[in-house]
Amino acid sequence: MRSILFTALFTAAVSLQPVFAATLTPPDTAYSAMRVVEAQGVTMNGKVYYDRGNERWETTMQGVRQVTILLPGEKKMVMYMPDMGMAMEMNMDDVADYGIGEIYDEGIEAEELGKETVEGERTTKYRIDRAENAATVFVWLTRDGIPVKAEGASADGKFSMALSELQRGAQDAKLFRLPDGVTATKMPAGGAPPAVPR
């Protein structure tokens, strides 16, 4: 369960844009939106904020709020549970297996499949094949590189992602930092992310 949820979040849902004919990397466009990720019968939805590679995703599962902050420039990811006052920090190298490392390095190779309109946005559909985890992902990117939809399957099962209520514009830098007084516990090298509550 944990593996496919992180595959859905970081392989299918991470922000991408075309640089060359079929190489995808994070976009320059800042935005906020509502995001829904579905994997193995589990649905996670909440607000996502993106600006200059940094991403914040707020979700609630079984009444427990969770904030995931991705900071590629600092090579780390932070998972924060506001109701518990707890936060955990992981090094980007330790979450590379979940599909985010190469996106910020050389980009991801993809096959362009055509044009479609999704959520009122003109998009280009791409196919991404990932042999290392037997995953095939289809992602729909706007002209400025925002992923408004993604779906696919891996050895762990099917997953999908969709954005709605998309609003472009710079985001408050405070969104990508923990609140004052909260210190993240650093997970040891090789440590696995916490299981998603069911």
C-alpha positions in Angstrom: 0.0 0.0 0.0 2.7 2.5 1.0 4.7 1.9 -2.2 1.9 2.6 -4.6 0.7 5.7 -2.7 4.1 7.2 -3.0 4.4 6.2 -6.6 1.1 8.0 -7.2 2.2 11.1 -5.4 5.7 11.5 -6.7 5.7 9.7 -10.1 2.2 10.6 -11.3 1.4 13.8 -9.5 4.7 15.7 -9.4 4.7 18.9 -11.4 6.3 18.5 -14.9 6.8 20.5 -18.0 8.3 19.7 -21.5 11.8 21.1 -22.0 12.6 19.3 -25.3 10.4 17.1 -27.5 9.8 14.5 -24.8 11.8 15.4 -21.7 9.7 16.5 -18.7 11.0 18.6 -15.7 9.3 20.8 -13.1 7.5 23.9 -14.4 8.4 27.5 -13.8 4.7 28.4 -13.2 3.6 28.8 -9.6 0.0 27.7 -8.8 -2.4 26.3 -6.2 -5.2 23.8 -6.8 -7.3 21.0 -5.2 -5.7 17.6 -5.9 -7.2 14.1 -5.6 -5.0 11.0 -5.7 -6.5 7.5 -5.8 -4.6 4.3 -5.3 -5.8 0.8 -4.4 -9.2 2.0 -3.3 -7.7 4.8 -1.1 -8.6 8.4 -2.0 -6.5 11.3 -0.8 -7.6 14.8 -1.5 -6.6 18.3 -0.4 -5.0 21.6 -1.4 -1.7 21.7 -3.3 0.7 24.7 -3.5 3.6 24.8 -5.9 6.3 27.5 -6.5 9.8 27.3 -7.9 10.0 23.5 -7.4 8.7 23.6 -3.9 5.5 21.8 -3.2 3.1 21.6 -0.3 0.2 19.1 -0.2 -2.4 19.2 2.6 -4.5 16.1 3.1 -6.8 14.6 5.8 -7.2 10.8 6.3 -9.5 9.4 8.9 -9.7 12.8 10.6 -5.9 13.1 10.7 -4.4 16.1 8.9 -1.1 15.7 7.2 1.1 18.2 5.3 3.8 17.0 2.9 6.4 19.6 1.9 8.8 18.8 -0.9 12.0 21.0 -1.0 14.2 19.7 -3.9 16.5 22.7 -3.6 17.4 21.6 -0.1 17.3 17.9 -1.0 14.6 17.1 1.6 11.0 16.2 2.1 9.1 17.0 5.3 5.9 15.3 6.6 4.1 17.3 9.2 1.0 16.3 11.3 -0.4 19.6 12.7 -2.8 17.9 15.1 0.0 16.0 16.8 2.6 18.7 16.5 5.0 16.2 14.9 7.2 16.4 11.8 9.6 14.1 10.1 12.3 15.0 7.6 13.7 12.7 4.9 16.6 13.3 2.6 15.8 13.3 -1.1 18.3 10.5 -1.7 16.1 8.3 0.6 12.9 9.0 -1.3 14.5 8.6 -4.8 12.9 5.2 -5.1 9.5 6.8 -5.0 10.1 8.5 -8.3 11.2 12.1 -7.6 15.0 12.1 -7.9 15.6 12.2 -11.6 12.8 14.7 -12.3 14.9 17.4 -10.6 18.2 16.2 -12.2 18.1 15.3 -15.9 14.3 15.1 -16.3 12.1 12.2 -17.4 11.8 10.9 -20.9 8.2 10.7 -22.2 6.3 10.0 -25.4 3.9 12.7 -26.7 0.5 11.3 -27.5 -1.6 14.3 -28.6 -3.7 17.3 -27.4 -6.7 17.1 -25.1 -8.8 19.6 -23.0 -8.9 18.7 -19.3 -10.7 20.8 -16.7 -11.0 23.6 -19.2 -7.3 23.6 -19.9 -5.6 22.8 -23.2 -3.1 20.0 -22.5 -0.7 17.7 -24.1 -0.9 14.0 -23.1 2.4 12.1 -22.4 3.2 8.5 -21.7 6.0 7.6 -19.3 7.3 4.1 -18.9 9.3 3.2 -15.8 11.0 -0.2 -16.1 12.4 -0.1 -12.6 9.0 -0.5 -11.0 7.0 -1.7 -14.0 5.0 1.5 -14.1 3.3 3.1 -17.1 2.0 6.7 -16.4 -0.1 9.0 -18.6 0.1 12.6 -17.6 -1.7 15.6 -19.1 0.3 18.9 -19.0 -1.0 22.4 -19.6 0.9 24.7 -22.0 2.9 26.0 -19.0 3.7 22.6 -17.7 1.1 22.1 -14.9 -0.1 18.4 -14.5 -3.9 18.6 -14.4 -4.4 14.9 -14.7 -2.4 11.7 -14.4 -3.2 8.0 -14.4 -1.3 4.8 -14.6 -0.4 1.4 -13.2 2.6 -0.3 -11.7 3.3 -3.7 -10.2 1.5 -2.5 -7.1 -1.8 -1.6 -8.9 -3.5 1.4 -10.5 -3.4 5.0 -9.5 -4.7 8.4 -10.7 -4.4 12.1 -9.9 -6.5 15.1 -10.9 -6.4 18.8 -10.3 -9.3 21.2 -10.0 -9.8 24.9 -9.1 -6.4 25.7 -10.6 -5.1 29.2 -9.8 -1.8 30.5 -11.1 0.3 32.9 -9.1 3.2 33.2 -6.7 2.7 31.3 -3.4 3.6 32.5 0.2 7.1 31.2 1.1 5.8 30.4 4.6 3.7 27.6 3.0 7.0 25.6 2.4 8.3 25.9 6.0 7.2 24.3 9.3 5.5 26.6 11.8 7.6 28.4 14.4 8.4 26.1 17.3 8.0 22.8 15.3 11.2 20.9 14.7 11.3 17.9 12.3 12.8 14.6 13.4 15.3 13.4 10.8 14.7 9.9 9.7 17.8 7.7 9.4 19.3 7.0 6.0 17.4 4.2 4.3 14.4 4.8 6.6 10.9 4.2 5.0 8.2 6.9 5.0 5.5 6.4 7.5 2.5 4.2 6.5 -0.6 6.0 5.4 -3.4 5.4 7.9 -6.3 3.2 6.7 
